[in-house]
Amino acid sequence: MTTLQDDLLGMLGARGALSDPRSLSTFSKDAFYYSPVLRELLDGKLADAVAAPQSVTELQELVRYACARSIPLTMRGSGTGNYGQCVPLRGGIVVSTHRLNRILALDEAAGVVRVEPGARLGQIERQARPLGWELRCYPSTWATAAVGGFVGGGFGGVGSIRNGVLWDGFLKSVTVMEVTPEAALHTLSGTELLGFIHAYGTSGIMVELEVNMVPAVPWEEAALSFPSLEQALRFGAELALDPLEDKRMVSLHEWPIPSFFGPLVAAGGVAEGRALALLELREGRAGAAVSRAANFGGELTYSAPASAYHAGKFCLSDFTWNHTTLWAMRSDPGWTYLQSNLSSDIGEALGQMEALRTFHGGQESGGSKVAFHLEIGRQAPDTPQERVFISALDLIYVPDAPGIAAAIAERERLGVSVANPHTYYLDADPRWSGQPVMDASARYNPLGLLNPGKLSAEADAGSTGR
Ligand code: FAD
């Protein structure tokens, strides 16, 4: 009888079938180590094999093979997800899309790019900008993250202040392979896309995506320091809400977070003891932002011209979104984070942060600390449902899992909803689409082979596992 590895080698060749211990370990992980809770739960979970098909036909053969033997399949882009989305809880085959990474077509008239799922966002942005287009939004991991992984596991990022998040027109269509013996393909659009956005690869395999872009803008970068986070937030909110100021990023950090940003500190972009605003603004508008900031005690500490955008040693976005947590953990591995949706009302948001500072300094929290990092963005922009959000990726220094649970409970008590980054269950994330994902999963993953154990804590408790 042949082994799984022999079969994969026969199907995909040596570059497409990886079973050495190092590959098994690397491809069975993502960035879940940001969470001490997930580290405990997921360390050591291993795939039985890693497959890297290089064509849809090879992937179809693999899917038919897995269906015939009831082998779990876990899709993987670049593995930068933070919630263990790519970790094969029940073994089986991790299917990496790193060889399905081509940009297939870029429609210069319509601003739509057609790509394979493993195409990197950085590759798309760099190819599109000279042709006059840019991505609507991208995560701070844009250089390495794959488009299929962003759609399957992400939320938003740079550009969200302007064009919204993944649910706001990022995708035009997706071609999905069903995980059945037929391995049939379906091209979907409109509301059917909801079944695949932030679905952790549980509802079908995305094999081709059409991504809507927006006309490219020359962006300049600016860092401004403020006496306090309150001043930075009041400035940032005013800038964010000003329809006449075009911006791609408004990211705010209270002290000591800026001190963690090594390259920016070295470039003189950080002022001791002060809060920091990191901005991407339409070329020529940094001067106006500096004048506005002066009303809030703000001062320019660093700037980069549009000609250096994405071309320098670092971009300011390298210190934003969840990269902020990465810099904090490099400075002291005791830091972790939450994703807390503060009130969009500035006064209320300031009150919520003050209450949380009191909580974290107090006894009930078991001697923890908090430092606030805020991203301002918009959901459903230019629609009646438009909402400006102040998303805290609040750094917390908490001794243990009960400490994290207490920190989440306190936020909920204060009316702050938390997208908990310390669980791998999709239905624990308030951002998932719920029924559309369940429906898509029932239809395109009827055997339950895709990423089993991730969809729902309740369903998982009732399953026998492996
Ligand atoms: P992966 O981690 O490989 O996959 C993510 C999910 O998508 C998995 O569940 C996987 O099964 C599924 N998937 C992958 N390919 C397919 C496919 N072809 N079909 C079906 N399902 C598939 N996220 C944000 O939204 N915004 C941020 O700004 C951001 N910043 C980050 C900063 C850091 C430092 C880190 C570590 C993470 C950050 N993230 C952020 C999370 C993550 O980087 C992004 O969501 C990223 O886009 C994921 O891409 P990936 O290719 O690494 O996906």
Residues whose N, C-alpha, C, O or C-beta is under 5 A from the ligand:
A	BS01	FAD	D30 A31 M75 R76 G77 S78 G79 T80 G81 N82 Q85 C86 P117 Y138 P139 S140 T141 A145 A146 G148 G149 F150 G152 G153 G154 F155 G156 G157 Y200 G201 G204 I205 M206 W321 N322 H323 L326
